[in-house]
Structure formats: C-alpha cells, structure tokens
C-alpha cells in the first residue's frame, strides 16, 4: 500500500502522536535521563540525587524534577 493513500489525515496522526511527543520532550533534556537512571531503583532524597549526578546545579535539578 502506498503511504500517500492511507485514508488517515495528518491532523489525526498529530493528535495520536501528541502523548508520545510530550514524553519525548520531557526526557530529551540533558539531565532528564541521568535523573531517571539515578532514581530508577526507588525513592531517593533530593540531596542524594544531587550528589549522584556530577555537574548538575541545585537549580537545574529542581527545574528538571518539576
């Protein structure tokens, strides 16, 4: 089947892609993946998280967690 004749409008594709795009926007940041990896084993205190990620500032950690 050709991709040009699928019967699906581009608006429908974008509407379905929105949740995926939102997730990708969240984890695409420089620090997001490092924070997710550091917190993957369970709850971790803010200060422990700050110490475990080399080079992150307290402000950036706070903004990324929000």
N, C-alpha and C positions, 0 to 999 in steps of 0.2 A: 504494500500500500504506500502511496506517496505521502510524504509529510505535509504537502500543501493541501490535501483534501481529506482532513481527518474529521471535519464537522465540528471541531472544537474551536471556539473563538479565543482570541488572545486574552480577552478580559477574563474568561473562565480559567485559563491557565494561570494568569497572575493571581486570581483570587485563591486558587488552591496552593500556590507557591508562597503566599504570604506567611504562614506559620513557619515554613522552612527558612524563609529569608530572615524572619525575626530571630530565630535561633542562631543562624549563621552570623548575623550582625552582633549578637551578644558574645559569641565565642571567638570572633575574629580579632578581638583586641590583643595587643601584645602580651598583656598579663593574664588574661582570662584562662588560657589553657594551663598556665603554671599554677594558678589558684585552684582550678578544678583537680589537677593532679595532686596537689598538696592536701586537699581536703577530701580526696577520694576514699580514704579509709574510715571516715566517720567525722563526727563533730571535732572541731579544732578551735581553740581560743584565738582571738584576733592577734594577740602578741606572738603566739607560737607560729601563726601563719605568716606574720610579718618577718619573723626571724628565719623561717624556712625558705623564703623567696628572696634570693640575693638581688639587691639593686632596686627593689620596689620601695617607694616612699609611702609613708603612712597615709598621705592624702590620696595617692593613686590607688592604694589598696582599698580605702574607704569608697572611693568613687566606683571602682570596679565591682565591689561587693553589692553596692546599691543597685 
